[in-house]
Amino acid sequence: MGLLVVTPWVDRCPRALILVTMALLCASLVALWWSRPHLSATVASVLVWGLALGAFPVLAQVMALRASPDTPSAAAPMSGTTFNIGITLGSAAGGLLLTTTTSTGLVVTSTAAVAVVLALSAVPRWLPADARRRR
């Protein structure tokens, strides 16, 4: 569903969409932590998280293509590989966290990680496609 929402604008403003997507991820994780006792709020938080996460692969792909316009054939495999490495490392880190802390610790750590990436991505020219596009 997230893919359907961002597709019409992905080529026009991918940086803004990535920032909005990460902000939605962060907000949904905060909401997930606060909504623990309420089933409907927890479900809504998970739905927002899924919507935002569903948009991210296509946004990452467009940013990869913009970051390497001279070698577009390398952008797709590099984006996919990077995404899979992130999934692998995130799963490993999540598994380690769950063995040493509670589910609350996992949500708090995930929220902090997404907030850091969001803050770094908001820095002008941090995303490589932004620097390339302005030249």
N, C-alpha and C positions, 0 to 999 in steps of 0.2 A: 504494500500500500504506500509506503514512503517513497518508493521508486516512482509511482504514478503521480505523486504530489510534486516532486522536484523536477521531473523530466521536462516540462515546458520551459523551465528557467535555467536548466543546468548549464547551458552554453553561455548564457548571458551573464550570470553572476555566481559562479561556483564557489568563490571564496565566501561570499555572504551566506550562501546555502550551507557550506560546511560549518561556519560559525553558528548558524541557527540550529543545525543538526546536533552539534556538540552541546549547545546550550540546552536543547530539549533532552538529550541524554543525561546531562548533569541534573536538570530539574526533575526528570523522572526518577533518577536514583535517590535524590533528596526526598521526593514524594513517597517513594517506596519505603524508605526508612521511617518516615513519619506516619505512614498509613498502615503500619503493621497490624494494629488491632482491628482494622476495618476492611473486610473482604472486598467490598465494591471499590474503595479507594485504591487498594492494592492492585486489583484487576485493571483499573484505569491507568495506574502508573506503569504497569507492564505493557499495556497497549500503546501508550505514548513512547515508551522505550523501544518497542518493536517497530513503530512507525518511523522513528528517527534512525534506528539502526538499519532499517530496510533501504533508506535513502543513501546511506553512506558509501556502499560499493561503487555506485555509478558516479558519485561525486569524486571519489578517490581516483577513479579511472580518468575522468576529465582532467583532473589536476595533474595526473601523471602524463597525459598526452600534451598538456600545455607546458609542462616542465621540460619535455624532451621533444620539441617539434621536429628536430632533425632526424630522429629515430623513432617514429611512431610505432613501428612494429615491435619495438622493445618495451613500449609503455604498458601494453596489456599484460604480458607475462610478469613484468616487474611489479605491477600493481597487484596482480593476483598472488604472487609469491609473498609480497610484503603483507598483504591481508592475511594469508595463511600463517605466516610467522607470528603475526600479532595474535591470531586466534590461539595458536599453540602456546605462546608465552603467557597469554592471559589465562588460559586453562590451567597451565602449570602453576602460575602464581595464585590463582583462585583455589586450586586444590591444596597448596601449601597453607594458604590463609585459613581455609576451613579446618585443617588439622590442628592449627594453633590458636584459633579464635572462634568466635561465633559467626552466624550469618550476618549479624549487625556489623561486625568488624569487616566482613567482606564488602558490604554495601558502602560503608564509610570509606574504605580504602579505594574502592572503585570510583566513588564520587570524587575523591581527592585526585585520583589519576586523570579522570576526564576533565576536571577543573584546571589542572596544570596544563594539559594539552590545549584546552580552550584558550587559556590565557596566553600561551605561547603563539597559538595560531592567530590571535588578535593583534599581535605585534606586526606593524607594517613590514612588508617584504619578508616575513618569516617563511611563508609558504613559497616554494620555488616558482610556482606558476605565476604568482603575483609579480615577482621581480622580472621575469621574462616578459610578461605582458606589457609592462610599463615602458620598456625600452623603445 
